[in-house]
């Protein structure tokens, strides 16, 4: 691993640590923004891929693949995590792994000699991977809507209220948004 790669990775780790902040309980129930989810997923996808492509260009393809794969596999999940939908995030990662099977098949088909069929499978797999990435970023809006609908439902709980100094049993109804 060369010094430039280490520096870039340290910079990314430092930015992640500096941008982290504890979440307060009152923030958990606030509605989320669909635009923010799409923005987060898009940036988390494109930024590592751009770094990886630049790194690969500088090193004649010897490095940069890790950034490209991280952006491809994990970037679109950021918007789902923002919306609190871990299932959609992990499902998207699983679906984006499918094109790797096609790329593996293309590699095995053309291992000993060039093959037009292998080229077609490789191009189709890359196109499928790109389409799945765009689709997963676009569906972050659904995760956000699902989150926001969940906090808008009335919540009923049993509790006690202080009435003139005495605790009195009560039913508390709260509606978010």
ZALOGU-402279 format. One record per residue: z negated, y, x of N, C-alpha, C in turn; residue in three letters. Coordinates in nm, 4 decimals. Layout:
+----------+----------+----------+----------+----------+----------+----------+----------+----------+------+
|      n.w |      n.v |      n.u |     ca.w |     ca.v |     ca.u |      c.w |      c.v |      c.u | rest |
+----------+----------+----------+----------+----------+----------+----------+----------+----------+------+
|        Z |        Y |        X |        Z |        Y |        X |        Z |        Y |        X |  ALA |
...
+----------+----------+----------+----------+----------+----------+----------+----------+----------+------+
This chain:
+----------+----------+----------+----------+----------+----------+----------+----------+----------+------+
|      n.w |      n.v |      n.u |     ca.w |     ca.v |     ca.u |      c.w |      c.v |      c.u | rest |
+----------+----------+----------+----------+----------+----------+----------+----------+----------+------+
|   0.0000 |  -0.1167 |   0.0856 |   0.0000 |   0.0000 |   0.0000 |   0.0000 |   0.1231 |   0.0903 |  UNK |
|   0.0948 |   0.2111 |   0.0692 |   0.1042 |   0.3278 |   0.1577 |   0.0095 |   0.4388 |   0.1122 |  UNK |
|  -0.0037 |   0.5398 |   0.1960 |  -0.0984 |   0.6482 |   0.1705 |  -0.0618 |   0.7270 |   0.0452 |  UNK |
|   0.0678 |   0.7463 |   0.0185 |   0.1109 |   0.8219 |  -0.0990 |   0.0700 |   0.7498 |  -0.2277 |  UNK |
|   0.0851 |   0.6184 |  -0.2292 |   0.0466 |   0.5398 |  -0.3462 |  -0.1031 |   0.5509 |  -0.3710 |  UNK |
|  -0.1810 |   0.5388 |  -0.2650 |  -0.3263 |   0.5511 |  -0.2785 |  -0.3644 |   0.6898 |  -0.3295 |  UNK |
|  -0.3005 |   0.7921 |  -0.2766 |  -0.3298 |   0.9283 |  -0.3188 |  -0.2983 |   0.9490 |  -0.4667 |  UNK |
|  -0.1859 |   0.8989 |  -0.5118 |  -0.1472 |   0.9134 |  -0.6528 |  -0.2460 |   0.8396 |  -0.7422 |  UNK |
|  -0.2839 |   0.7182 |  -0.7038 |  -0.3778 |   0.6415 |  -0.7846 |  -0.5151 |   0.7084 |  -0.7888 |  UNK |
|  -0.5600 |   0.7631 |  -0.6758 |  -0.6873 |   0.8343 |  -0.6744 |  -0.6815 |   0.9594 |  -0.7606 |  UNK |
|  -0.5698 |   1.0308 |  -0.7568 |  -0.5530 |   1.1502 |  -0.8386 |  -0.5593 |   1.1166 |  -0.9874 |  UNK |
|  -0.4921 |   1.0103 |  -1.0280 |  -0.4944 |   0.9688 |  -1.1684 |  -0.6356 |   0.9284 |  -1.2096 |  UNK |
|  -0.7046 |   0.8527 |  -1.1244 |  -0.8424 |   0.8122 |  -1.1561 |  -0.9330 |   0.9337 |  -1.1683 |  UNK |
|  -0.9173 |   1.0308 |  -1.0783 |  -0.9981 |   1.1524 |  -1.0833 |  -0.9711 |   1.2317 |  -1.2103 |  UNK |
|  -0.8434 |   1.2439 |  -1.2496 |  -0.8103 |   1.3156 |  -1.3727 |  -0.8706 |   1.2466 |  -1.4947 |  UNK |
|  -0.8685 |   1.1143 |  -1.4957 |  -0.9285 |   1.0403 |  -1.6076 |  -1.0785 |   1.0657 |  -1.6154 |  UNK |
|  -1.1459 |   1.0640 |  -1.5004 |  -1.2906 |   1.0880 |  -1.5002 |  -1.3249 |   1.2304 |  -1.5420 |  UNK |
|  -1.2463 |   1.3264 |  -1.4954 |  -1.2745 |   1.4655 |  -1.5288 |  -1.2478 |   1.4967 |  -1.6756 |  UNK |
|  -1.1536 |   1.4258 |  -1.7356 |  -1.1209 |   1.4544 |  -1.8749 |  -1.2102 |   1.3786 |  -1.9725 |  UNK |
|  -1.2878 |   1.2830 |  -1.9238 |  -1.3750 |   1.2051 |  -2.0119 |  -1.4959 |   1.2878 |  -2.0525 |  UNK |
|  -1.5382 |   1.2695 |  -2.1740 |  -1.6588 |   1.3364 |  -2.2208 |  -1.7243 |   1.2464 |  -2.3232 |  UNK |
|  -1.8561 |   1.2525 |  -2.3353 |  -1.9227 |   1.1684 |  -2.4350 |  -1.8867 |   1.2127 |  -2.5770 |  UNK |
|  -1.8808 |   1.1180 |  -2.6668 |  -1.8492 |   1.1469 |  -2.8062 |  -1.9793 |   1.1565 |  -2.8839 |  UNK |
|  -1.9940 |   1.2653 |  -2.9561 |  -2.1123 |   1.2831 |  -3.0391 |  -2.0883 |   1.2159 |  -3.1747 |  UNK |
|  -2.1963 |   1.1777 |  -3.2403 |  -2.1865 |   1.1056 |  -3.3669 |  -2.1114 |   1.1860 |  -3.4724 |  UNK |
|  -2.1285 |   1.3169 |  -3.4757 |  -2.0620 |   1.3959 |  -3.5786 |  -1.9106 |   1.4022 |  -3.5580 |  UNK |
|  -1.8629 |   1.3720 |  -3.4369 |  -1.7191 |   1.3734 |  -3.4112 |  -1.6506 |   1.2465 |  -3.4612 |  UNK |
|  -1.7238 |   1.1406 |  -3.4768 |  -1.6648 |   1.0126 |  -3.5116 |  -1.6011 |   1.0156 |  -3.6499 |  UNK |
|  -1.6595 |   1.0858 |  -3.7414 |  -1.6113 |   1.0852 |  -3.8793 |  -1.5079 |   1.1938 |  -3.9092 |  UNK |
|  -1.4671 |   1.2695 |  -3.8101 |  -1.3698 |   1.3748 |  -3.8352 |  -1.2300 |   1.3157 |  -3.8480 |  UNK |
|  -1.1443 |   1.3768 |  -3.9294 |  -1.0066 |   1.3293 |  -3.9387 |  -0.9339 |   1.3469 |  -3.8058 |  UNK |
|  -0.8403 |   1.2582 |  -3.7810 |  -0.7601 |   1.2622 |  -3.6591 |  -0.6231 |   1.3210 |  -3.6908 |  UNK |
|  -0.5566 |   1.3677 |  -3.5882 |  -0.4252 |   1.4303 |  -3.6029 |  -0.3147 |   1.3315 |  -3.5677 |  UNK |
|  -0.2156 |   1.3185 |  -3.6566 |  -0.1005 |   1.2318 |  -3.6294 |  -0.0218 |   1.2834 |  -3.5096 |  UNK |
|  -0.0054 |   1.4149 |  -3.5011 |   0.0705 |   1.4728 |  -3.3901 |   0.0014 |   1.4450 |  -3.2565 |  UNK |
|  -0.1304 |   1.4516 |  -3.2545 |  -0.2036 |   1.4240 |  -3.1315 |  -0.1857 |   1.2790 |  -3.0900 |  UNK |
|  -0.1884 |   1.1866 |  -3.1857 |  -0.1695 |   1.0446 |  -3.1539 |  -0.0316 |   1.0200 |  -3.0927 |  UNK |
|   0.0710 |   1.0787 |  -3.1523 |   0.2067 |   1.0617 |  -3.0991 |   0.2167 |   1.1252 |  -2.9609 |  UNK |
|   0.1594 |   1.2435 |  -2.9443 |   0.1630 |   1.3124 |  -2.8152 |   0.0942 |   1.2293 |  -2.7071 |  UNK |
|  -0.0259 |   1.1789 |  -2.7359 |  -0.0995 |   1.0994 |  -2.6378 |  -0.0219 |   0.9746 |  -2.5972 |  UNK |
|   0.0351 |   0.9042 |  -2.6945 |   0.1113 |   0.7839 |  -2.6639 |   0.2364 |   0.8156 |  -2.5826 |  UNK |
|   0.3032 |   0.9236 |  -2.6182 |   0.4257 |   0.9611 |  -2.5473 |   0.3966 |   0.9980 |  -2.4025 |  UNK |
|   0.2962 |   1.0807 |  -2.3814 |   0.2613 |   1.1219 |  -2.2449 |   0.2116 |   1.0022 |  -2.1640 |  UNK |
|   0.1272 |   0.9182 |  -2.2246 |   0.0742 |   0.8020 |  -2.1534 |   0.1834 |   0.6997 |  -2.1221 |  UNK |
|   0.2943 |   0.7059 |  -2.1918 |   0.4072 |   0.6179 |  -2.1627 |   0.4975 |   0.6790 |  -2.0566 |  UNK |
|   0.5366 |   0.8040 |  -2.0773 |   0.6374 |   0.8652 |  -1.9908 |   0.5834 |   0.9070 |  -1.8537 |  UNK |
|   0.4604 |   0.9554 |  -1.8461 |   0.4082 |   1.0039 |  -1.7185 |   0.3985 |   0.8927 |  -1.6133 |  UNK |
|   0.3352 |   0.7785 |  -1.6422 |   0.3318 |   0.6728 |  -1.5398 |   0.4711 |   0.6193 |  -1.5068 |  UNK |
|   0.5580 |   0.6134 |  -1.6074 |   0.6935 |   0.5655 |  -1.5801 |   0.7674 |   0.6626 |  -1.4880 |  UNK |
|   0.7515 |   0.7911 |  -1.5090 |   0.8166 |   0.8906 |  -1.4232 |   0.7616 |   0.8828 |  -1.2807 |  UNK |
|   0.6301 |   0.8660 |  -1.2682 |   0.5707 |   0.8515 |  -1.1353 |   0.6250 |   0.7264 |  -1.0678 |  UNK |
|   0.6329 |   0.6166 |  -1.1415 |   0.6848 |   0.4917 |  -1.0853 |   0.8299 |   0.5026 |  -1.0430 |  UNK |
|   0.9109 |   0.5683 |  -1.1245 |   1.0531 |   0.5847 |  -1.0905 |   1.0671 |   0.6717 |  -0.9662 |  UNK |
|   0.9895 |   0.7795 |  -0.9585 |   0.9953 |   0.8666 |  -0.8404 |   0.9498 |   0.7914 |  -0.7163 |  UNK |
|   0.8459 |   0.7141 |  -0.7314 |   0.7954 |   0.6370 |  -0.6187 |   0.8975 |   0.5318 |  -0.5748 |  UNK |
|   0.9607 |   0.4660 |  -0.6695 |   1.0623 |   0.3658 |  -0.6367 |   1.1815 |   0.4301 |  -0.5667 |  UNK |
|   1.2170 |   0.5494 |  -0.6095 |   1.3300 |   0.6187 |  -0.5467 |   1.2988 |   0.6552 |  -0.4018 |  UNK |
|   1.1743 |   0.6930 |  -0.3746 |   1.1355 |   0.7307 |  -0.2380 |   1.1233 |   0.6109 |  -0.1455 |  UNK |
|   1.0932 |   0.4923 |  -0.2025 |   1.0675 |   0.3745 |  -0.1187 |   1.1754 |   0.2689 |  -0.1320 |  UNK |
|   1.2924 |   0.3063 |  -0.1793 |   1.4034 |   0.2122 |  -0.1998 |   1.3618 |   0.0927 |  -0.2854 |  UNK |
|   1.2826 |   0.1178 |  -0.3868 |   1.2441 |   0.0144 |  -0.4827 |   1.1311 |  -0.0750 |  -0.4391 |  UNK |
|   1.0671 |  -0.0446 |  -0.3261 |   0.9601 |  -0.1314 |  -0.2775 |   0.8283 |  -0.1099 |  -0.3511 |  UNK |
|   0.8106 |   0.0044 |  -0.4141 |   0.6883 |   0.0283 |  -0.4896 |   0.7220 |   0.1108 |  -0.6133 |  UNK |
|   0.6263 |   0.1230 |  -0.7013 |   0.6462 |   0.1990 |  -0.8243 |   0.6519 |   0.1128 |  -0.9486 |  UNK |
|   0.6744 |  -0.0167 |  -0.9312 |   0.6862 |  -0.1046 |  -1.0475 |   0.5575 |  -0.1103 |  -1.1289 |  UNK |
|   0.4425 |  -0.1022 |  -1.0621 |   0.3147 |  -0.1069 |  -1.1337 |   0.2986 |   0.0084 |  -1.2307 |  UNK |
|   0.3378 |   0.1285 |  -1.1860 |   0.3300 |   0.2454 |  -1.2745 |   0.4265 |   0.2304 |  -1.3922 |  UNK |
|   0.5463 |   0.1830 |  -1.3636 |   0.6460 |   0.1670 |  -1.4701 |   0.5960 |   0.0664 |  -1.5737 |  UNK |
|   0.5455 |  -0.0462 |  -1.5273 |   0.4958 |  -0.1486 |  -1.6194 |   0.3730 |  -0.1008 |  -1.6965 |  UNK |
|   0.2852 |  -0.0258 |  -1.6299 |   0.1666 |   0.0259 |  -1.6989 |   0.2077 |   0.1233 |  -1.8095 |  UNK |
|   0.3021 |   0.2111 |  -1.7802 |   0.3496 |   0.3043 |  -1.8825 |   0.4143 |   0.2323 |  -1.9984 |  UNK |
|   0.4939 |   0.1314 |  -1.9667 |   0.5642 |   0.0550 |  -2.0709 |   0.4669 |  -0.0261 |  -2.1562 |  UNK |
|   0.3778 |  -0.0996 |  -2.0911 |   0.2910 |  -0.1916 |  -2.1650 |   0.1726 |  -0.1219 |  -2.2317 |  UNK |
|   0.1119 |  -0.0250 |  -2.1630 |  -0.0127 |   0.0324 |  -2.2125 |   0.0010 |   0.1723 |  -2.2716 |  UNK |
|   0.1021 |   0.2468 |  -2.2326 |   0.1165 |   0.3849 |  -2.2795 |   0.1155 |   0.4018 |  -2.4306 |  UNK |
|   0.1976 |   0.3257 |  -2.5035 |   0.2001 |   0.3442 |  -2.6496 |   0.0683 |   0.3115 |  -2.7196 |  UNK |
|  -0.0203 |   0.2380 |  -2.6534 |  -0.1472 |   0.1996 |  -2.7176 |  -0.2451 |   0.3159 |  -2.7278 |  UNK |
|  -0.2263 |   0.4187 |  -2.6468 |  -0.3248 |   0.5276 |  -2.6400 |  -0.3428 |   0.5949 |  -2.7763 |  UNK |
|  -0.2350 |   0.6180 |  -2.8495 |  -0.2449 |   0.6788 |  -2.9818 |  -0.3186 |   0.5906 |  -3.0813 |  UNK |
|  -0.3009 |   0.4591 |  -3.0694 |  -0.3725 |   0.3662 |  -3.1586 |  -0.5221 |   0.3662 |  -3.1263 |  UNK |
|  -0.5550 |   0.3685 |  -2.9960 |  -0.6965 |   0.3763 |  -2.9580 |  -0.7572 |   0.5074 |  -3.0048 |  UNK |
|  -0.6829 |   0.6170 |  -2.9943 |  -0.7294 |   0.7468 |  -3.0434 |  -0.7647 |   0.7380 |  -3.1921 |  UNK |
|  -0.6831 |   0.6644 |  -3.2680 |  -0.7067 |   0.6494 |  -3.4116 |  -0.8100 |   0.5411 |  -3.4428 |  UNK |
|  -0.8577 |   0.4721 |  -3.3407 |  -0.9575 |   0.3679 |  -3.3630 |  -0.8997 |   0.2362 |  -3.4108 |  UNK |
|  -0.7709 |   0.2142 |  -3.3907 |  -0.7055 |   0.0926 |  -3.4377 |  -0.6734 |   0.0019 |  -3.3185 |  UNK |
|  -0.7748 |  -0.0688 |  -3.2716 |  -0.7595 |  -0.1565 |  -3.1555 |  -0.6625 |  -0.2704 |  -3.1835 |  UNK |
|  -0.6628 |  -0.3219 |  -3.3055 |  -0.5730 |  -0.4324 |  -3.3408 |  -0.4269 |  -0.3940 |  -3.3247 |  UNK |
|  -0.3904 |  -0.2772 |  -3.3728 |  -0.2517 |  -0.2315 |  -3.3585 |  -0.2169 |  -0.2096 |  -3.2119 |  UNK |
|  -0.3119 |  -0.1590 |  -3.1353 |  -0.2879 |  -0.1362 |  -2.9925 |  -0.2593 |  -0.2678 |  -2.9209 |  UNK |
|  -0.3439 |  -0.3667 |  -2.9419 |  -0.3256 |  -0.4954 |  -2.8738 |  -0.2033 |  -0.5709 |  -2.9267 |  UNK |
|  -0.1765 |  -0.5570 |  -3.0572 |  -0.0561 |  -0.6188 |  -3.1128 |   0.0705 |  -0.5613 |  -3.0509 |  UNK |
|   0.0702 |  -0.4308 |  -3.0279 |   0.1852 |  -0.3665 |  -2.9655 |   0.2063 |  -0.4142 |  -2.8233 |  UNK |
|   0.0974 |  -0.4320 |  -2.7482 |   0.1089 |  -0.4837 |  -2.6116 |   0.1717 |  -0.6230 |  -2.6153 |  UNK |
|   0.1235 |  -0.7059 |  -2.7060 |   0.1787 |  -0.8413 |  -2.7175 |   0.3267 |  -0.8423 |  -2.7518 |  UNK |
|   0.3653 |  -0.7572 |  -2.8454 |   0.5069 |  -0.7514 |  -2.8832 |   0.5943 |  -0.6992 |  -2.7702 |  UNK |
|   0.5421 |  -0.6048 |  -2.6915 |   0.6225 |  -0.5509 |  -2.5817 |   0.6367 |  -0.6495 |  -2.4666 |  UNK |
|   0.5601 |  -0.7564 |  -2.4673 |   0.5764 |  -0.8598 |  -2.3655 |   0.6937 |  -0.9526 |  -2.3962 |  UNK |
|   0.7383 |  -0.9554 |  -2.5212 |   0.8497 |  -1.0430 |  -2.5611 |   0.9767 |  -1.0180 |  -2.4786 |  UNK |
|   1.0165 |  -0.8932 |  -2.4548 |   1.1373 |  -0.8725 |  -2.3737 |   1.1275 |  -0.9294 |  -2.2323 |  UNK |
|   1.0060 |  -0.9476 |  -2.1805 |   0.9927 |  -1.0081 |  -2.0486 |   1.0405 |  -1.1527 |  -2.0488 |  UNK |
|   1.0265 |  -1.2215 |  -2.1594 |   1.0787 |  -1.3574 |  -2.1703 |   1.2307 |  -1.3537 |  -2.1553 |  UNK |
|   1.2936 |  -1.2560 |  -2.2224 |   1.4391 |  -1.2408 |  -2.2097 |   1.4816 |  -1.2068 |  -2.0680 |  UNK |
|   1.4058 |  -1.1196 |  -2.0013 |   1.4379 |  -1.0861 |  -1.8622 |   1.4205 |  -1.2066 |  -1.7714 |  UNK |
|   1.3172 |  -1.2852 |  -1.7967 |   1.2981 |  -1.4084 |  -1.7192 |   1.4123 |  -1.5058 |  -1.7409 |  UNK |
|   1.4580 |  -1.5180 |  -1.8648 |   1.5722 |  -1.6055 |  -1.8937 |   1.6978 |  -1.5547 |  -1.8232 |  UNK |
|   1.7200 |  -1.4244 |  -1.8239 |   1.8364 |  -1.3669 |  -1.7567 |   1.8311 |  -1.3928 |  -1.6066 |  UNK |
|   1.7119 |  -1.3801 |  -1.5493 |   1.6980 |  -1.4071 |  -1.4054 |   1.7281 |  -1.5524 |  -1.3735 |  UNK |
|   1.6783 |  -1.6427 |  -1.4574 |   1.7028 |  -1.7845 |  -1.4309 |   1.8495 |  -1.8208 |  -1.4523 |  UNK |
|   1.9158 |  -1.7544 |  -1.5460 |   2.0578 |  -1.7824 |  -1.5712 |   2.1461 |  -1.7362 |  -1.4544 |  UNK |
|   2.1021 |  -1.6323 |  -1.3847 |   2.1850 |  -1.5780 |  -1.2772 |   2.1237 |  -1.6008 |  -1.1398 |  UNK |
|   2.0362 |  -1.6984 |  -1.1276 |   1.9655 |  -1.7211 |  -1.0022 |   2.0617 |  -1.7534 |  -0.8877 |  UNK |
|   2.1545 |  -1.8447 |  -0.9122 |   2.2466 |  -1.8880 |  -0.8065 |   2.3759 |  -1.8088 |  -0.8025 |  UNK |
|   2.4193 |  -1.7585 |  -0.9159 |   2.5454 |  -1.6834 |  -0.9191 |   2.5421 |  -1.5831 |  -1.0342 |  UNK |
|   2.6265 |  -1.4812 |  -1.0236 |   2.6340 |  -1.3787 |  -1.1280 |   2.6805 |  -1.4414 |  -1.2592 |  UNK |
|   2.6296 |  -1.3883 |  -1.3683 |   2.6628 |  -1.4431 |  -1.4998 |   2.6707 |  -1.3293 |  -1.6003 |  UNK |
|   2.7821 |  -1.3231 |  -1.6736 |   2.7961 |  -1.2204 |  -1.7771 |   2.6950 |  -1.2429 |  -1.8894 |  UNK |
|   2.6687 |  -1.3692 |  -1.9201 |   2.5710 |  -1.4000 |  -2.0245 |   2.4319 |  -1.3508 |  -1.9825 |  UNK |
|   2.3979 |  -1.3704 |  -1.8552 |   2.2682 |  -1.3239 |  -1.8054 |   2.2608 |  -1.1720 |  -1.8119 |  UNK |
|   2.3715 |  -1.1056 |  -1.7774 |   2.3747 |  -0.9594 |  -1.7854 |   2.3510 |  -0.9132 |  -1.9291 |  UNK |
|   2.4129 |  -0.9813 |  -2.0238 |   2.3982 |  -0.9453 |  -2.1648 |   2.2545 |  -0.9663 |  -2.2119 |  UNK |
|   2.1931 |  -1.0775 |  -2.1700 |   2.0540 |  -1.1050 |  -2.2077 |   1.9615 |  -0.9992 |  -2.1465 |  UNK |
|   1.9863 |  -0.9614 |  -2.0205 |   1.9034 |  -0.8613 |  -1.9549 |   1.9152 |  -0.7252 |  -2.0241 |  UNK |
|   2.0376 |  -0.6834 |  -2.0543 |   2.0581 |  -0.5551 |  -2.1216 |   1.9960 |  -0.5580 |  -2.2608 |  UNK |
|   2.0130 |  -0.6674 |  -2.3325 |   1.9530 |  -0.6810 |  -2.4656 |   1.8010 |  -0.6760 |  -2.4595 |  UNK |
|   1.7424 |  -0.7395 |  -2.3589 |   1.5964 |  -0.7380 |  -2.3433 |   1.5456 |  -0.5978 |  -2.3127 |  UNK |
|   1.6168 |  -0.5262 |  -2.2265 |   1.5768 |  -0.3884 |  -2.1953 |   1.5882 |  -0.2988 |  -2.3182 |  UNK |
|   1.6957 |  -0.3169 |  -2.3949 |   1.7130 |  -0.2366 |  -2.5166 |   1.6039 |  -0.2693 |  -2.6181 |  UNK |
|   1.5715 |  -0.3975 |  -2.6318 |   1.4646 |  -0.4382 |  -2.7230 |   1.3311 |  -0.3796 |  -2.6793 |  UNK |
|   1.3032 |  -0.3835 |  -2.5494 |   1.1788 |  -0.3260 |  -2.4982 |   1.1700 |  -0.1766 |  -2.5253 |  UNK |
|   1.2793 |  -0.1051 |  -2.5051 |   1.2802 |   0.0396 |  -2.5316 |   1.2591 |   0.0672 |  -2.6799 |  UNK |
|   1.3272 |  -0.0094 |  -2.7649 |   1.3128 |   0.0091 |  -2.9099 |   1.1696 |  -0.0205 |  -2.9548 |  UNK |
|   1.1088 |  -0.1247 |  -2.8993 |   0.9721 |  -0.1589 |  -2.9367 |   0.8738 |  -0.0508 |  -2.8926 |  UNK |
|   0.8998 |   0.0096 |  -2.7781 |   0.8129 |   0.1166 |  -2.7293 |   0.8199 |   0.2382 |  -2.8211 |  UNK |
|   0.9405 |   0.2785 |  -2.8574 |   0.9581 |   0.3928 |  -2.9476 |   0.8953 |   0.3626 |  -3.0834 |  UNK |
|   0.9164 |   0.2412 |  -3.1335 |   0.8596 |   0.2016 |  -3.2631 |   0.7071 |   0.2062 |  -3.2594 |  UNK |
|   0.6476 |   0.1562 |  -3.1506 |   0.5021 |   0.1532 |  -3.1427 |   0.4442 |   0.2941 |  -3.1333 |  UNK |
|   0.5118 |   0.3826 |  -3.0616 |   0.4657 |   0.5213 |  -3.0559 |   0.4753 |   0.5847 |  -3.1950 |  UNK |
|   0.5853 |   0.5587 |  -3.2645 |   0.6043 |   0.6171 |  -3.3981 |   0.5008 |   0.5656 |  -3.4976 |  UNK |
|   0.4574 |   0.4412 |  -3.4827 |   0.3635 |   0.3873 |  -3.5812 |   0.2187 |   0.4270 |  -3.5550 |  UNK |
|   0.1947 |   0.5079 |  -3.4510 |   0.0591 |   0.5604 |  -3.4323 |   0.0184 |   0.6479 |  -3.5506 |  UNK |
|   0.1184 |   0.7083 |  -3.6172 |   0.0871 |   0.7911 |  -3.7343 |   0.0242 |   0.7063 |  -3.8446 |  UNK |
|   0.0687 |   0.5824 |  -3.8558 |   0.0105 |   0.4926 |  -3.9566 |  -0.1354 |   0.4614 |  -3.9224 |  UNK |
|  -0.1631 |   0.4405 |  -3.7948 |  -0.3017 |   0.4155 |  -3.7531 |  -0.3905 |   0.5348 |  -3.7854 |  UNK |
|  -0.3389 |   0.6548 |  -3.7620 |  -0.4167 |   0.7756 |  -3.7902 |  -0.4400 |   0.7900 |  -3.9409 |  UNK |
|  -0.3351 |   0.7677 |  -4.0202 |  -0.3521 |   0.7766 |  -4.1668 |  -0.4552 |   0.6763 |  -4.2153 |  UNK |
|  -0.4511 |   0.5556 |  -4.1612 |  -0.5473 |   0.4528 |  -4.1996 |  -0.6896 |   0.4969 |  -4.1639 |  UNK |
|  -0.7061 |   0.5538 |  -4.0462 |  -0.8378 |   0.6051 |  -4.0065 |  -0.8844 |   0.7143 |  -4.1018 |  UNK |
|  -0.7968 |   0.8098 |  -4.1296 |  -0.8341 |   0.9230 |  -4.2144 |  -0.8636 |   0.8800 |  -4.3576 |  UNK |
|  -0.7909 |   0.7813 |  -4.4082 |  -0.8200 |   0.7312 |  -4.5427 |  -0.9542 |   0.6604 |  -4.5457 |  UNK |
|  -0.9893 |   0.5941 |  -4.4363 |  -1.1175 |   0.5231 |  -4.4290 |  -1.2368 |   0.6169 |  -4.4325 |  UNK |
|  -1.2223 |   0.7349 |  -4.3732 |  -1.3362 |   0.8274 |  -4.3748 |  -1.3382 |   0.9110 |  -4.5012 |  UNK |
|  -1.2300 |   0.9095 |  -4.5790 |  -1.2254 |   0.9876 |  -4.7026 |  -1.2889 |   0.9126 |  -4.8197 |  UNK |
|  -1.3126 |   0.7822 |  -4.8037 |  -1.3700 |   0.7044 |  -4.9125 |  -1.5175 |   0.7405 |  -4.9303 |  UNK |
|  -1.5604 |   0.7449 |  -5.0544 |  -1.7032 |   0.7740 |  -5.0781 |  -1.7898 |   0.6641 |  -5.0169 |  UNK |
|  -1.9002 |   0.7042 |  -4.9595 |  -1.9939 |   0.6094 |  -4.9014 |  -2.1255 |   0.6232 |  -4.9764 |  UNK |
|  -2.1781 |   0.5106 |  -5.0197 |  -2.3032 |   0.5092 |  -5.0947 |  -2.4070 |   0.4369 |  -5.0104 |  UNK |
|  -2.5246 |   0.4972 |  -4.9996 |  -2.6310 |   0.4323 |  -4.9249 |  -2.7646 |   0.4577 |  -4.9939 |  UNK |
|  -2.8548 |   0.3660 |  -4.9717 |  -2.9906 |   0.3818 |  -5.0233 |  -3.0732 |   0.4482 |  -4.9153 |  UNK |
|  -3.1632 |   0.5337 |  -4.9560 |  -3.2457 |   0.6025 |  -4.8582 |  -3.3629 |   0.6692 |  -4.9260 |  UNK |
|  -3.4186 |   0.7621 |  -4.8566 |  -3.5322 |   0.8367 |  -4.9101 |  -3.5089 |   0.9840 |  -4.8820 |  UNK |
|  -3.5548 |   1.0661 |  -4.9742 |  -3.5481 |   1.2104 |  -4.9526 |  -3.6884 |   1.2663 |  -4.9652 |  UNK |
|  -3.7100 |   1.3770 |  -4.9004 |  -3.8406 |   1.4411 |  -4.9061 |  -3.8376 |   1.5395 |  -5.0226 |  UNK |
|  -3.9238 |   1.5170 |  -5.1191 |  -3.9299 |   1.6026 |  -5.2382 |  -4.0700 |   1.6609 |  -5.2472 |  UNK |
|  -4.0824 |   1.7857 |  -5.2065 |  -4.2145 |   1.8500 |  -5.2125 |  -4.3141 |   1.7860 |  -5.1192 |  UNK |
|  -4.2705 |   1.7352 |  -5.0067 |  -4.3619 |   1.6760 |  -4.9092 |  -4.3742 |   1.5260 |  -4.9220 |  UNK |
|  -4.3312 |   1.4692 |  -5.0361 |  -4.3416 |   1.3252 |  -5.0539 |  -4.2041 |   1.2610 |  -5.0390 |  UNK |
|  -4.2010 |   1.1377 |  -4.9844 |  -4.0759 |   1.0634 |  -4.9747 |  -4.0469 |   0.9968 |  -5.1079 |  UNK |
|  -3.9276 |   1.0147 |  -5.1550 |  -3.8847 |   0.9579 |  -5.2817 |  -3.7604 |   0.8726 |  -5.2577 |  UNK |
|  -3.7564 |   0.7499 |  -5.3111 |  -3.6359 |   0.6687 |  -5.2961 |  -3.5165 |   0.7419 |  -5.3588 |  UNK |
|  -3.4005 |   0.7236 |  -5.2958 |  -3.2807 |   0.7938 |  -5.3457 |  -3.1560 |   0.7145 |  -5.3134 |  UNK |
|  -3.0531 |   0.7425 |  -5.3913 |  -2.9189 |   0.6911 |  -5.3631 |  -2.8390 |   0.8111 |  -5.3132 |  UNK |
|  -2.7819 |   0.7970 |  -5.1938 |  -2.7074 |   0.9064 |  -5.1335 |  -2.5583 |   0.8734 |  -5.1397 |  UNK |
|  -2.4813 |   0.9655 |  -5.1958 |  -2.3354 |   0.9494 |  -5.2022 |  -2.2755 |   1.0589 |  -5.1167 |  UNK |
|  -2.1867 |   1.0178 |  -5.0233 |  -2.1207 |   1.1180 |  -4.9407 |  -1.9697 |   1.0913 |  -4.9412 |  UNK |
|  -1.8943 |   1.1982 |  -4.9385 |  -1.7485 |   1.1885 |  -4.9342 |  -1.7015 |   1.2675 |  -4.8131 |  UNK |
|  -1.6229 |   1.2010 |  -4.7274 |  -1.5691 |   1.2671 |  -4.6093 |  -1.4482 |   1.3525 |  -4.6451 |  UNK |
|  -1.4056 |   1.4344 |  -4.5484 |  -1.2903 |   1.5217 |  -4.5581 |  -1.3251 |   1.6274 |  -4.6556 |  UNK |
+----------+----------+----------+----------+----------+----------+----------+----------+----------+------+
